[in-house]
Amino acid sequence: MHRVLRLSIASLLLAAAACYHATIDTGLTPSTVAINKSWASGWLWGLVPPSRIATASMCTNGVAKVETKHSFLNMLVGGLTGGIYSPIAIKVTCAQTGRASLSPGVPAIDVANGSTEQIRAALERAVDLSLRTGAPVYVEY
């Protein structure tokens, strides 16, 4: 019985030490400018997400990377409140330039100054081409 109890406690401690971490990389070159929010307030086990982070004023060239994670302290507070308050840490890294460079040979459809119908048709062509080739297709405005 003691063995099962020790194994259960060890498993619980190992699970509690793990941190949830997700990264979104846009492909843009990161700059040295970053926005950190270590206690973004989420509610009801994350069903009510934290409020938006206004990045437009600081990241004038767009966003290169967004990282979200539950630190040990975030998870401890979430556990102590029964998940009612579930904070998360968010880090947004701004981009150096306004767009990612296209890889050579990647299909691109240009719809600059197109009407609503032309844009819709271009998006349909891009979806069809992507489904046929199994590769991304870039639509440029």
Backbone bond lengths (Angstrom), bond angles and torsions (degrees), N, CA, C in turn:
res aa  C-N    CA-C-N  psi(-1)  N-CA   C-N-CA  omega(-1)  CA-C   N-CA-C  phi
1 M - - - 1.446 - - 1.527 111.50 -
2 H 1.346 116.27 -40.37 1.461 120.04 179.20 1.522 110.87 -64.41
3 R 1.316 115.25 -33.82 1.466 120.29 -179.37 1.533 110.87 -65.28
4 V 1.322 116.24 -43.08 1.466 121.65 178.54 1.528 109.77 -65.48
5 L 1.317 117.63 -40.65 1.453 121.69 179.14 1.522 111.20 -63.88
6 R 1.335 116.50 -44.15 1.471 119.93 178.23 1.525 111.33 -64.11
7 L 1.333 116.56 -41.61 1.458 120.79 178.52 1.527 110.69 -64.06
8 S 1.326 117.45 -40.11 1.462 121.38 178.44 1.520 111.09 -64.66
9 I 1.329 117.04 -43.64 1.463 121.07 179.56 1.523 110.54 -65.72
10 A 1.333 117.40 -42.37 1.465 120.96 178.38 1.525 110.68 -62.60
11 S 1.326 117.09 -41.01 1.469 120.62 178.78 1.521 111.34 -65.53
12 L 1.331 116.31 -40.80 1.455 120.82 178.99 1.525 111.18 -64.40
13 L 1.332 117.20 -43.33 1.459 120.72 178.31 1.527 111.57 -64.62
14 L 1.319 116.68 -39.92 1.466 120.44 178.17 1.522 110.76 -64.08
15 A 1.328 116.94 -42.95 1.475 120.37 178.95 1.517 111.09 -66.72
16 A 1.330 117.13 -37.49 1.469 120.56 -179.59 1.519 111.60 -69.63
17 A 1.326 117.43 -28.12 1.460 120.73 -179.06 1.525 111.67 -78.35
18 A 1.324 117.31 -20.37 1.462 120.44 -179.81 1.519 109.78 -71.04
19 C 1.311 116.83 145.55 1.461 120.91 -179.53 1.522 109.41 -120.58
20 Y 1.319 116.42 131.71 1.458 121.40 174.78 1.523 107.81 -70.51
21 H 1.339 116.92 133.86 1.457 120.72 -177.25 1.531 108.81 -147.58
22 A 1.323 116.51 127.81 1.465 121.46 176.31 1.520 108.67 -132.66
23 T 1.336 116.33 140.08 1.464 122.17 -179.87 1.518 109.27 -126.93
24 I 1.336 115.72 134.07 1.460 122.20 173.96 1.513 106.85 -115.71
25 D 1.323 116.61 120.11 1.458 122.17 -178.78 1.524 108.30 -112.48
26 T 1.337 117.45 121.14 1.461 121.03 -175.08 1.522 113.63 -85.12
27 G 1.325 117.44 -11.32 1.455 120.52 -177.81 1.517 113.26 93.64
28 L 1.315 117.51 -7.41 1.461 120.98 177.03 1.526 109.32 -80.44
29 T 1.325 116.65 152.09 1.465 121.54 179.07 1.522 109.40 -70.71
30 P 1.352 117.64 123.69 1.464 119.34 -179.10 1.522 112.71 -70.87
31 S 1.321 115.74 147.89 1.462 121.84 175.23 1.528 108.00 -103.71
32 T 1.308 116.56 -173.17 1.462 120.65 178.35 1.520 111.67 -89.13
33 V 1.327 118.03 -4.18 1.464 121.99 -179.39 1.529 109.02 -85.38
34 A 1.338 116.06 126.30 1.462 121.08 179.56 1.523 109.61 -138.06
35 I 1.306 115.11 147.19 1.457 122.52 176.58 1.526 106.19 -112.12
36 N 1.327 116.68 119.93 1.466 121.70 -179.44 1.514 110.34 -113.06
37 K 1.304 115.44 131.12 1.459 121.34 173.99 1.533 106.28 -132.60
38 S 1.334 116.08 98.17 1.464 119.89 -172.79 1.529 113.52 -80.30
39 W 1.326 118.14 -15.38 1.459 120.99 178.96 1.529 110.21 -131.62
40 A 1.319 116.92 63.95 1.462 121.19 175.12 1.528 107.28 -76.32
41 S 1.316 116.88 122.28 1.465 122.21 -170.63 1.513 112.68 -80.74
42 G 1.320 115.26 113.69 1.455 122.58 171.01 1.523 108.20 -109.10
43 W 1.316 116.70 159.99 1.458 120.63 -176.31 1.515 110.86 -134.30
44 L 1.311 116.04 156.19 1.473 123.78 174.94 1.525 112.26 53.38
45 W 1.326 115.79 58.60 1.461 124.36 176.51 1.524 112.50 60.24
46 G 1.314 117.18 27.24 1.456 122.23 179.36 1.513 113.98 90.74
47 L 1.328 118.18 0.29 1.469 120.14 178.62 1.519 111.16 -66.74
48 V 1.329 116.75 -32.56 1.464 121.31 173.32 1.531 105.68 -104.43
49 P 1.323 117.31 105.72 1.467 120.29 -173.41 1.531 112.09 -74.28
50 P 1.330 116.36 164.94 1.466 120.17 175.69 1.521 110.73 -62.08
51 S 1.338 115.67 159.25 1.461 119.64 178.03 1.527 109.67 -67.34
52 R 1.317 115.71 160.41 1.467 121.58 -179.55 1.520 110.64 -65.15
53 I 1.316 114.77 149.43 1.456 120.77 175.37 1.529 106.85 -101.04
54 A 1.323 116.51 122.44 1.463 121.51 -179.16 1.526 108.70 -76.24
55 T 1.322 116.26 105.58 1.459 121.00 -177.46 1.527 112.82 -104.34
56 A 1.319 118.09 -12.94 1.469 121.03 -173.21 1.520 112.52 -59.40
57 S 1.319 117.96 -38.33 1.465 119.77 -177.37 1.529 112.35 -73.32
58 M 1.325 117.66 -32.50 1.469 120.14 -178.76 1.528 112.55 -93.81
59 C 1.315 117.51 -32.27 1.463 121.99 -177.43 1.532 109.18 -106.71
60 T 1.314 116.47 72.75 1.469 120.54 -175.89 1.522 112.70 -67.75
61 N 1.334 118.00 -21.46 1.468 121.65 178.77 1.516 112.48 -100.49
62 G 1.313 117.81 10.89 1.453 121.24 -179.84 1.520 111.67 100.25
63 V 1.314 114.55 -176.30 1.460 122.33 -177.20 1.524 109.28 -110.50
64 A 1.331 116.30 133.09 1.463 121.03 178.02 1.524 111.69 -91.39
65 K 1.344 116.90 -39.33 1.455 119.48 -175.05 1.519 110.59 -153.17
66 V 1.331 115.47 143.45 1.459 122.23 173.95 1.527 107.04 -125.92
67 E 1.325 116.33 127.38 1.455 121.67 178.16 1.521 108.88 -121.18
68 T 1.317 116.22 132.43 1.455 121.17 174.20 1.513 107.88 -123.60
69 K 1.329 115.65 143.07 1.462 118.31 176.56 1.517 109.99 -157.76
70 H 1.301 113.78 156.86 1.456 122.23 171.15 1.517 105.93 -102.59
71 S 1.316 116.89 110.38 1.460 119.68 175.62 1.526 108.40 -74.96
72 F 1.311 115.99 171.35 1.457 119.87 178.33 1.530 110.42 -58.40
73 L 1.338 116.42 -43.48 1.471 119.49 179.74 1.525 111.79 -66.26
74 N 1.340 117.27 -38.54 1.466 120.27 176.32 1.532 110.12 -59.40
75 M 1.331 115.81 -44.91 1.461 119.73 -179.07 1.527 111.35 -69.32
76 L 1.334 117.03 -35.74 1.460 120.47 177.96 1.529 110.35 -62.65
77 V 1.323 117.32 -46.95 1.467 120.93 178.60 1.531 110.08 -63.22
78 G 1.332 117.00 -42.52 1.458 119.98 177.11 1.517 111.91 -60.66
79 G 1.335 116.61 -39.94 1.457 120.69 178.51 1.518 111.95 -68.16
80 L 1.330 116.95 -41.34 1.461 120.89 -179.75 1.525 112.38 -65.97
81 T 1.329 117.08 -30.06 1.471 120.35 179.11 1.530 111.75 -94.26
82 G 1.320 116.70 6.34 1.467 119.98 -179.92 1.510 112.88 68.16
83 G 1.335 117.25 22.50 1.458 121.67 178.80 1.512 113.89 85.60
84 I 1.319 117.10 -3.61 1.466 118.96 179.33 1.524 109.67 -63.81
85 Y 1.330 116.82 -46.11 1.468 121.53 172.40 1.513 106.63 -107.18
86 S 1.323 117.93 117.03 1.466 121.27 -177.19 1.525 109.71 -128.58
87 P 1.345 116.61 86.59 1.467 119.85 -178.49 1.524 112.13 -72.12
88 I 1.315 115.08 158.88 1.457 122.22 179.10 1.523 108.20 -142.85
89 A 1.317 116.70 150.39 1.463 121.71 176.73 1.529 108.54 -95.92
90 I 1.338 116.52 133.25 1.465 121.80 -179.31 1.525 108.50 -127.16
91 K 1.342 116.16 132.97 1.461 121.33 175.61 1.529 107.93 -128.50
92 V 1.332 115.81 123.79 1.466 122.22 178.71 1.528 107.26 -112.26
93 T 1.329 116.74 123.04 1.463 121.72 177.17 1.518 108.39 -103.27
94 C 1.319 116.36 123.62 1.464 121.66 -179.00 1.524 110.74 -73.00
95 A 1.328 116.13 159.22 1.456 122.32 -179.79 1.526 110.84 -94.31
96 Q 1.334 115.46 154.53 1.465 120.79 176.12 1.516 111.23 -78.60
97 T 1.314 116.67 -39.42 1.463 121.18 -178.00 1.517 109.80 -124.92
98 G 1.314 115.86 168.08 1.449 120.72 -173.56 1.504 117.62 -81.61
99 R 1.325 119.83 -9.43 1.457 119.31 179.81 1.510 111.35 -154.91
100 A 1.293 114.73 154.95 1.457 120.61 176.72 1.521 108.06 -81.76
101 S 1.306 116.51 150.09 1.457 119.16 177.18 1.519 108.96 -83.08
102 L 1.318 115.24 142.73 1.450 120.36 179.70 1.523 109.78 -78.57
103 S 1.297 115.78 140.26 1.458 119.95 175.90 1.518 108.73 -70.75
104 P 1.338 117.39 146.50 1.464 119.32 178.96 1.531 111.19 -60.51
105 G 1.311 115.80 136.04 1.456 120.94 177.37 1.519 114.88 86.34
106 V 1.324 118.39 -4.66 1.464 120.64 178.97 1.520 107.87 -79.39
107 P 1.346 117.32 129.35 1.463 119.42 -178.93 1.527 112.37 -65.11
108 A 1.322 115.47 139.79 1.461 121.53 177.85 1.518 108.60 -136.17
109 I 1.320 116.56 138.37 1.460 122.51 178.11 1.518 106.80 -115.56
110 D 1.329 116.13 124.00 1.462 121.63 -176.39 1.525 109.43 -101.34
111 V 1.334 116.66 124.88 1.466 121.07 178.57 1.525 110.54 -127.01
112 A 1.312 116.95 38.36 1.460 121.13 -179.47 1.519 110.27 -58.50
113 N 1.316 116.39 132.10 1.469 124.01 178.04 1.529 112.93 56.56
114 G 1.318 116.78 31.08 1.457 120.32 -179.90 1.515 111.83 -85.15
115 S 1.323 114.88 157.29 1.463 120.17 176.37 1.528 108.40 -75.36
116 T 1.311 115.64 173.30 1.463 119.98 179.00 1.519 110.94 -59.47
117 E 1.327 117.44 -41.19 1.468 121.27 178.89 1.533 111.28 -66.47
118 Q 1.327 117.92 -40.37 1.464 120.76 178.67 1.531 110.77 -65.34
119 I 1.318 116.81 -39.50 1.464 120.39 178.19 1.526 109.94 -65.69
120 R 1.324 117.13 -44.95 1.466 121.09 178.44 1.525 110.77 -60.11
121 A 1.319 117.51 -43.72 1.467 121.08 179.15 1.528 110.94 -64.92
122 A 1.329 117.09 -39.76 1.463 120.62 178.39 1.524 111.28 -63.95
123 L 1.331 116.74 -41.38 1.459 120.01 178.18 1.522 111.47 -65.50
124 E 1.328 116.95 -38.65 1.468 120.14 176.32 1.524 110.79 -63.66
125 R 1.347 117.81 -42.44 1.472 121.10 177.04 1.532 110.48 -61.42
126 A 1.329 116.36 -41.34 1.463 120.26 -179.40 1.525 111.30 -64.83
127 V 1.323 116.97 -42.20 1.464 120.42 178.51 1.517 110.45 -64.04
128 D 1.339 117.33 -46.41 1.464 121.01 179.25 1.528 111.55 -59.86
129 L 1.334 116.53 -45.70 1.460 120.87 -179.58 1.527 110.84 -64.10
130 S 1.308 117.11 -40.86 1.459 120.83 179.59 1.529 110.91 -65.62
131 L 1.328 116.72 -40.60 1.465 119.78 178.06 1.524 111.83 -65.22
132 R 1.335 116.67 -39.44 1.467 120.55 179.80 1.526 112.50 -68.53
133 T 1.322 116.72 -42.30 1.467 120.34 -174.72 1.522 113.74 -93.05
134 G 1.335 117.34 -19.58 1.458 120.80 -176.92 1.525 112.74 71.93
135 A 1.324 116.34 20.05 1.472 121.50 -178.39 1.530 108.97 -127.02
136 P 1.319 116.63 160.45 1.468 119.15 178.43 1.514 111.64 -69.26
137 V 1.311 116.30 150.38 1.454 123.85 174.92 1.522 106.14 -127.22
138 Y 1.310 117.10 128.41 1.454 122.01 -178.40 1.511 110.59 -92.47
139 V 1.340 115.37 134.44 1.461 121.34 175.81 1.523 106.01 -111.04
140 E 1.322 116.24 120.76 1.460 121.95 -177.31 1.522 109.68 -105.62
141 Y 1.329 116.06 134.31 1.463 122.18 178.12 1.505 109.25 -105.68
